Amino acid sequence: MASTPSHAAARRPGRLKPADERTGNRLSPHQPSRTAAAVTLVAMCLGAMTTFLLITASVSALSPIQDDLHVSPTGLVWIPSAYSLLVASLVMSAGTIGNLYGRKRTFLTGAVVMIIGSLTVYAASSVGAVIAGQLVSGLGGALILPNSLAILGATFTDPHRRTEVITAWAASSGIGLAVGPLISGALLDHFHWNTVFLSTAALAVVTLTVGAFVTESRGPEGKLDIPGQVLAVLGIAALVYALIEGGHDGYTSPRILTAWCVAAAALTGFVLVERAGSTPMLDMSLFRSVSFSSVMFVAAVSLFGFTGMGIVSVLFYERVQHLSALAVGWRLLPFFGVYVIVAYATGRVIRLTGFKLPLALGFLVGAAAAVGLTTVEPTTPYSHVWWLYVLFGAASGMVAAPSTAAALVSVSHERAGMASGAVNAFRQIGSVTGTSLLGALVASRLQSHLPAQLEAHHVPRAAWPAVEHAVSTGAGHRAAPPNVTAAIADAFTSGVHVAMTVIAVVFLSAAVAAALLVHNRPHHTTATTI
């Protein structure tokens, strides 16, 4: 319940009345009715679903986009990464915009922007236009995500009920991920690839309609941190550029080394600006808490592995086993579906288990599943590996709600709003690094191992340049002789093995961090850090 500030607190400059002492939300003095609360929950879950639907919908369309626009493997990685890049870069400032100008207003603006971005891709006839549309959609996703979570925090003030709705909000993202490949597959069976992006626009329209009935709320007074935002965008963009293009040029090439240096300088400058600012976008003192810092790491890792597994698996089944997008969607449905179920169930039991058990166990199970998927070969039937996808989906579900909830309780009550923005940002950073790094590793491995595979499959050397050119430029190769197709499939699969190994190692690191460094129970304090 929202509590009334004491007279002493009310006299402090900038103090809001009435307010939720846990988050600093400006609230109506009356609690919303059950109907209003239910509408709010549905609208916010629809918003989260929309932002994640675009991820798997666009990934499922990568193969037809590559065939139609002749996109190189490296260029292909930019299509899903462009969206996640903008979300990760802007999500913190988007939360501040919601605090200043209204969370509902900002949330609805985000839905409109996603509609514009999706329609831009629908009308696109070049890879540049596709990426531009994805960037616009990323801006919309950034406006939706933090404000949807903040609106739920303002509406549901009971701590236990808040945990439950946050769990539903997190699970709805999995629903968006699950239905993305199915919707894309159904559309691609009958229409051009551009129509896939109409699904996001349609869901955003529904979100806009339901969201119109949500009560407005605002957060504590503040102002936009323009220098910090510029440095954040520059740093994350340079990092993603280095991860993606480094897979093609080499991670130590002069151009990529320059990108690494720009990323390091910008992110270092970001830290310094945030430490010195009076109204920082991200309060760096929060990271004095070992538990909070560890939670940010595990939150990033959770989406790193989850979205990375998604993009690598879709590309494997579409480019190696040559399955339709709809067939791939059905094969990945257990992966996404189990994620939704386990995420919701875990969110309801973490008050009994604490945070350590589901986090550590989830990452360990996910690492084991990823190791199992390193044995996949081009001809491995789905019936041999479906259970590994179920395990990985369950593992990802086990860490979704605890990582979000642990962030909110790892800091003092008055900093919960900042913590929710931070965990959103780190989750999205994990998502964009997962798609960019793992996608780039697969593309790099494909190109570097292709000559050896062409030789192993006895492809005449005179044909090598044409095959390598076709692969590097994204030209079609499905009509190639069987030995050429087999060589490409083996080279691609070797990249899948590398990606799965990286996921396993990162998940093991997160399991150790969760077991040793994350507080097992809510640790409330009136101090700024714990």
C-alpha positions in Angstrom: 0.0 0.0 0.0 1.2 3.6 -0.6 2.2 5.2 2.6 1.9 8.8 3.7 5.2 10.5 4.2 6.0 11.8 7.7 5.9 15.6 8.2 9.7 15.7 8.5 10.1 13.9 5.2 7.5 16.0 3.6 9.5 19.2 4.3 12.5 17.8 2.4 13.1 19.5 -0.9 11.8 17.6 -3.9 9.8 15.2 -1.7 6.7 13.8 -3.4 3.3 13.5 -1.8 1.6 11.0 -1.7 4.3 8.5 -2.5 5.3 4.9 -2.5 8.2 4.8 -0.1 9.6 1.8 -1.9 10.0 3.3 -5.3 9.2 7.0 -5.0 6.2 6.7 -7.3 3.8 9.6 -7.4 0.5 7.8 -6.9 -3.1 8.5 -6.6 -4.1 8.4 -2.9 -6.6 5.7 -3.8 -5.6 2.2 -4.8 -6.9 1.1 -8.3 -9.8 -1.2 -8.6 -9.3 -4.8 -9.4 -10.5 -4.2 -13.0 -8.2 -1.3 -13.4 -5.3 -3.3 -12.0 -6.1 -6.2 -14.3 -6.2 -3.9 -17.4 -2.9 -2.4 -16.3 -1.3 -5.8 -16.0 -2.6 -6.9 -19.4 -1.4 -3.7 -21.1 2.1 -3.9 -19.6 2.4 -7.6 -20.5 1.3 -6.9 -24.0 4.0 -4.2 -24.2 6.7 -6.6 -23.0 5.4 -9.2 -25.4 5.6 -6.8 -28.3 9.2 -5.9 -27.7 10.3 -9.5 -27.5 8.1 -10.7 -30.4 10.1 -8.5 -32.7 13.3 -10.3 -31.7 12.3 -13.8 -32.8 10.1 -12.7 -35.6 13.0 -10.8 -37.2 15.4 -13.7 -36.6 13.0 -16.1 -38.3 12.9 -13.9 -41.3 16.7 -13.7 -41.7 17.0 -16.5 -44.3 14.5 -15.1 -46.7 15.9 -11.6 -46.2 19.4 -13.0 -47.0 18.1 -14.8 -50.1 16.2 -11.8 -51.3 18.6 -8.9 -50.5 21.9 -11.0 -50.8 23.1 -9.9 -47.3 26.5 -11.2 -46.1 26.5 -13.4 -43.0 28.0 -10.5 -41.0 25.5 -8.0 -42.3 22.7 -10.4 -41.4 23.7 -10.2 -37.7 23.1 -6.5 -37.8 19.4 -6.9 -38.4 18.4 -8.3 -35.0 21.3 -6.5 -33.3 20.2 -3.0 -34.4 17.0 -3.4 -32.5 18.6 -4.6 -29.3 21.4 -2.0 -29.6 18.9 0.9 -29.4 16.9 -0.7 -26.6 20.1 -1.4 -24.5 21.4 2.1 -25.1 18.3 4.1 -24.4 16.4 2.1 -21.8 17.7 4.0 -18.8 16.9 7.4 -20.2 13.5 6.2 -21.3 12.7 5.5 -17.7 13.7 9.1 -16.8 11.5 10.4 -19.6 8.6 8.4 -18.1 9.2 9.9 -14.7 9.2 13.4 -16.0 6.5 13.4 -18.6 4.3 10.4 -17.5 5.0 6.7 -17.7 1.7 6.0 -19.5 2.4 8.7 -22.1 5.9 7.4 -22.7 4.7 3.8 -22.9 2.1 4.7 -25.5 4.6 6.7 -27.4 6.8 3.7 -27.5 4.0 1.6 -29.0 3.5 4.2 -31.7 7.2 4.3 -32.5 7.3 0.5 -32.8 4.5 0.7 -35.2 6.4 3.2 -37.3 9.6 1.1 -37.2 7.8 -2.1 -38.2 6.1 -0.4 -41.1 9.5 1.0 -42.2 10.8 -2.5 -42.4 7.6 -3.6 -44.2 8.3 -1.1 -46.9 12.1 -1.7 -47.0 13.7 -2.9 -50.2 17.4 -2.8 -49.0 19.2 -4.1 -46.0 20.0 -0.5 -45.0 16.3 0.3 -44.8 15.6 -2.9 -42.8 18.3 -1.9 -40.3 17.0 1.6 -40.1 13.5 0.3 -39.3 14.9 -1.9 -36.7 16.7 1.1 -35.1 13.4 3.0 -35.0 11.7 0.0 -33.4 14.5 -0.2 -30.9 13.7 3.3 -29.8 10.1 2.2 -29.2 11.1 -0.9 -27.3 13.3 1.3 -25.1 10.4 3.5 -24.2 8.1 0.6 -23.5 10.2 -1.7 -21.3 11.2 0.4 -18.3 7.9 2.3 -18.1 5.9 -0.9 -18.2 7.8 -2.2 -15.2 7.5 1.1 -13.4 3.8 1.3 -14.1 3.3 -2.1 -12.5 5.4 -1.0 -9.5 3.1 2.0 -9.1 0.0 0.0 -9.4 0.9 -3.1 -7.3 2.4 -1.8 -4.1 2.2 -5.0 -2.0 5.7 -6.6 -2.2 4.4 -10.2 -2.7 1.8 -9.2 -5.3 4.4 -7.0 -7.0 6.7 -10.0 -7.3 3.9 -12.0 -8.8 3.0 -9.4 -11.5 6.7 -8.9 -12.3 6.9 -12.6 -12.9 3.9 -12.5 -15.2 5.5 -9.5 -17.0 8.8 -11.5 -17.4 6.9 -14.6 -18.6 5.0 -12.5 -21.2 8.3 -11.7 -22.8 8.8 -15.5 -23.3 5.4 -15.7 -24.9 6.4 -13.0 -27.4 9.6 -15.0 -28.1 7.6 -18.2 -28.5 5.0 -17.0 -30.9 7.4 -15.0 -33.0 8.8 -17.9 -35.0 5.3 -19.4 -35.4 3.7 -16.2 -36.7 6.7 -15.6 -39.0 6.6 -19.1 -40.3 2.9 -18.9 -41.0 3.3 -15.6 -42.9 6.4 -16.7 -44.8 4.6 -19.8 -46.1 2.2 -17.5 -47.9 3.6 -14.0 -48.2 6.8 -12.0 -48.7 9.2 -11.7 -45.8 8.2 -8.0 -45.3 4.8 -9.1 -43.9 6.5 -10.7 -40.9 7.0 -7.2 -39.4 3.3 -6.4 -39.7 2.8 -8.9 -36.8 4.7 -6.5 -34.5 2.8 -3.5 -35.7 -0.5 -5.3 -35.1 0.4 -6.3 -31.6 1.6 -2.8 -30.9 -1.8 -1.5 -32.0 -3.5 -3.8 -29.5 -1.1 -2.6 -26.8 -1.8 1.0 -27.7 -5.6 0.4 -27.4 -5.5 -1.4 -24.0 -2.8 0.9 -22.7 -5.1 3.9 -23.2 -7.1 2.8 -20.2 -4.1 2.7 -17.8 -3.8 5.4 -15.1 -1.0 7.9 -15.5 1.9 7.9 -13.0 5.2 9.7 -12.6 8.4 9.2 -10.7 10.7 11.4 -8.6 11.7 14.7 -10.1 14.9 14.7 -12.1 16.3 15.6 -15.5 17.7 13.8 -18.5 21.4 13.0 -18.3 22.3 14.1 -21.9 26.2 13.6 -21.6 25.7 10.2 -20.0 23.2 9.2 -22.6 25.5 10.2 -25.5 28.4 8.3 -24.0 26.2 5.2 -23.3 25.0 5.1 -27.0 28.5 5.7 -28.3 30.1 3.1 -26.0 27.5 0.3 -26.6 27.4 1.0 -30.4 31.2 0.8 -30.7 31.2 -2.4 -28.6 28.5 -4.0 -30.8 30.3 -2.8 -34.0 33.5 -4.4 -32.8 31.8 -7.7 -31.8 30.0 -8.0 -35.2 32.5 -6.7 -37.6 35.4 -8.3 -35.7 34.0 -11.7 -36.7 34.7 -10.7 -40.3 37.8 -8.5 -40.1 39.5 -10.1 -37.1 39.2 -8.8 -33.6 42.7 -7.4 -33.7 42.5 -5.6 -37.1 43.2 -1.8 -37.0 39.5 -0.9 -37.6 38.3 -3.1 -34.9 41.0 -2.1 -32.5 39.8 1.5 -33.0 36.3 0.4 -32.2 37.5 -1.3 -29.0 39.3 1.9 -28.0 36.2 4.1 -28.7 34.0 1.7 -26.6 36.5 1.7 -23.7 36.9 5.4 -23.7 33.2 6.1 -24.0 32.2 3.7 -21.3 34.9 4.9 -19.0 33.7 8.5 -19.6 30.2 7.3 -18.9 31.2 6.0 -15.5 33.0 9.3 -14.7 30.1 11.4 -15.8 27.6 9.4 -13.8 29.8 9.5 -10.7 30.2 13.3 -10.9 26.6 14.1 -11.9 24.0 15.4 -9.5 21.1 13.5 -11.3 22.9 10.5 -12.9 21.2 8.2 -15.3 22.7 5.3 -13.4 23.9 5.8 -9.8 27.3 4.2 -9.8 27.3 3.9 -6.0 24.8 1.1 -6.4 27.7 -1.1 -7.6 29.4 -0.8 -4.3 27.0 -3.6 -3.4 28.6 -6.9 -4.4 25.2 -8.5 -4.5 23.8 -5.8 -6.8 26.8 -5.9 -9.1 26.5 -9.7 -9.3 22.8 -9.5 -10.1 23.5 -7.1 -13.0 25.9 -9.7 -14.3 23.6 -12.6 -14.1 20.7 -10.6 -15.5 22.9 -9.8 -18.6 24.0 -13.4 -18.9 20.4 -14.7 -18.8 19.4 -12.9 -21.9 22.8 -13.3 -23.5 22.3 -17.1 -23.5 18.6 -17.0 -24.2 18.5 -14.7 -27.2 21.9 -16.1 -28.4 20.5 -19.7 -28.3 17.5 -18.5 -30.2 19.3 -16.8 -33.1 21.9 -19.6 -33.5 19.2 -22.4 -33.5 17.0 -20.6 -36.0 20.0 -20.1 -38.3 21.1 -23.7 -37.9 17.7 -25.2 -38.8 17.1 -22.8 -41.7 20.5 -22.6 -43.2 21.9 -26.1 -42.5 18.9 -28.4 -42.3 16.9 -26.1 -44.8 13.7 -26.2 -42.8 10.9 -23.7 -43.4 10.5 -20.9 -40.8 7.2 -22.5 -39.6 8.9 -25.9 -39.1 11.7 -24.2 -37.1 9.1 -22.3 -35.1 7.4 -25.6 -34.1 10.8 -27.1 -33.1 11.6 -24.2 -30.9 8.2 -24.0 -29.3 9.2 -26.3 -26.4 12.2 -24.1 -25.8 10.2 -20.9 -25.5 7.1 -22.6 -24.0 8.9 -24.2 -21.1 10.6 -20.9 -20.5 7.3 -19.2 -20.0 5.9 -21.9 -17.7 9.0 -22.2 -15.5 9.5 -18.4 -15.3 6.0 -18.0 -14.0 6.3 -20.9 -11.5 9.7 -19.8 -10.3 8.5 -16.3 -9.6 5.8 -17.7 -7.3 8.1 -19.9 -5.3 11.2 -17.7 -4.8 9.8 -16.3 -1.6 10.3 -19.9 -0.3 13.5 -20.8 -2.0 15.3 -17.5 -2.0 17.3 -16.3 -5.0 20.5 -18.4 -4.9 18.9 -21.8 -5.6 17.0 -21.0 -8.8 19.8 -18.8 -10.1 22.6 -21.2 -9.6 20.7 -24.3 -10.6 19.2 -22.6 -13.6 22.6 -21.5 -15.0 24.1 -25.0 -14.3 21.3 -26.7 -16.1 21.6 -24.2 -19.0 25.4 -24.8 -19.2 24.8 -28.6 -19.3 22.2 -28.2 -22.1 24.5 -26.0 -24.1 27.3 -28.6 -23.8 24.9 -31.2 -25.0 24.1 -29.1 -28.1 27.8 -29.0 -29.1 27.3 -32.6 -30.3 24.8 -31.5 -33.0 25.7 -32.4 -36.5 24.1 -31.2 -39.8 22.1 -34.5 -40.0 21.1 -34.8 -36.3 17.4 -35.3 -36.1 15.4 -33.0 -33.9 14.1 -36.1 -32.0 17.6 -36.5 -30.6 18.0 -33.0 -29.2 14.5 -31.7 -28.3 15.0 -32.5 -24.6 18.1 -30.3 -24.6 16.1 -27.3 -25.8 13.5 -28.1 -23.1 16.3 -28.1 -20.5 17.7 -24.8 -21.7 14.3 -23.2 -21.8 13.6 -24.4 -18.3 17.0 -23.1 -17.1 16.4 -19.7 -18.6 13.0 -19.6 -17.0 14.5 -20.4 -13.6 16.7 -17.3 -13.7 14.3 -14.7 -15.3 12.2 -13.7 -12.4 14.9 -14.1 -9.6 17.4 -11.9 -11.5 14.8 -9.1 -11.8 13.5 -9.5 -8.2 16.9 -9.8 -6.7 17.9 -6.5 -8.3 15.0 -4.7 -6.6 15.8 -6.0 -3.2 19.6 -5.7 -3.4 19.3 -1.9 -2.8 17.6 0.3 -0.3 13.8 1.0 -0.9 14.2 4.5 -2.2 16.6 3.2 -4.9 14.3 0.4 -6.2 13.3 2.6 -9.2 16.9 3.1 -10.3 17.6 -0.6 -9.7 14.7 -1.6 -12.0 16.0 0.6 -14.8 19.5 -0.8 -14.3 18.4 -4.5 -14.5 16.4 -3.7 -17.7 19.5 -2.0 -19.2 21.8 -4.9 -18.3 19.3 -7.5 -19.6 19.2 -5.7 -22.9 23.0 -5.3 -23.0 23.1 -9.1 -22.5 20.6 -9.5 -25.4 22.5 -7.4 -27.9 25.9 -8.9 -27.0 24.3 -12.4 -27.3 23.0 -11.8 -30.8 26.0 -9.8 -32.0 28.8 -11.9 -30.5 27.3 -15.4 -31.1 26.0 -14.5 -34.5 29.4 -13.0 -35.5 31.2 -16.1 -34.2 29.0 -18.4 -36.3 29.6 -16.2 -39.4 33.3 -16.0 -38.8 33.7 -19.7 -38.2 31.6 -20.4 -41.3 34.0 -18.4 -43.5 37.2 -19.4 -41.9 36.5 -23.2 -41.9 34.9 -23.3 -45.3 38.1 -24.0 -47.3 38.9 -27.0 -45.1 35.4 -28.4 -45.5 35.5 -27.8 -49.2 38.7 -29.8 -49.4 37.3 -32.5 -47.1 34.2 -32.9 -49.3 36.4 -33.1 -52.5 35.1 -29.9 -54.1 37.4 -28.9 -57.0 39.7 -26.0 -56.0 38.6 -24.2 -59.2 35.1 -23.9 -57.7 36.2 -22.6 -54.3 36.3 -18.9 -55.1 32.7 -19.0 -56.4 31.5 -20.8 -53.3 33.3 -18.6 -50.9 32.0 -15.5 -52.7 28.4 -16.8 -52.6 28.7 -17.5 -48.8 30.4 -14.1 -48.1 27.8 -12.1 -50.1 24.7 -14.0 -49.0 24.0 -15.3 -52.5 21.9 -18.4 -52.7 23.7 -21.8 -52.5 20.8 -24.2 -52.0 21.0 -25.3 -55.6 24.7 -26.1 -55.3 26.0 -29.7 -55.8 25.5 -32.0 -52.7 29.2 -31.9 -51.8 29.3 -28.1 -51.7 26.1 -28.0 -49.6 27.6 -30.5 -47.2 30.8 -28.5 -46.9 28.9 -25.3 -46.1 26.7 -27.2 -43.6 29.7 -28.6 -41.8 31.5 -25.2 -41.7 28.3 -23.6 -40.3 27.8 -26.3 -37.7 31.3 -25.8 -36.4 30.3 -22.2 -35.7 27.3 -23.5 -33.8 29.6 -25.6 -31.7 31.7 -22.6 -30.8 28.6 -20.5 -29.9 27.2 -23.3 -27.6 30.6 -23.6 -25.9 30.6 -19.8 -25.2 27.1 -20.0 -23.8 28.1 -22.9 -21.5 31.2 -21.1 -20.2 29.3 -17.8 -19.6 26.5 -19.7 -17.8 28.9 -21.5 -15.6 30.5 -18.2 -14.6 27.0 -16.8 -13.8 26.2 -19.9 -11.6 29.4 -19.3 -9.5 28.5 -15.6 -9.1 24.9 -16.3 -8.1 25.9 -19.0 -5.6 28.7 -16.9 -3.9 27.8 -13.3 -4.3 24.0 -12.8 -4.6 22.0 -12.2 -1.4 19.6 -15.2 -0.9 16.8 -13.2 0.6 15.5 -9.6 0.4 18.1 -7.5 2.3 16.4 -4.2 3.2 18.4 -1.3 4.4 18.1 2.4 4.8 21.6 2.9 3.6 22.4 3.6 0.0 24.2 0.3 -0.5 24.5 -3.1 1.2 
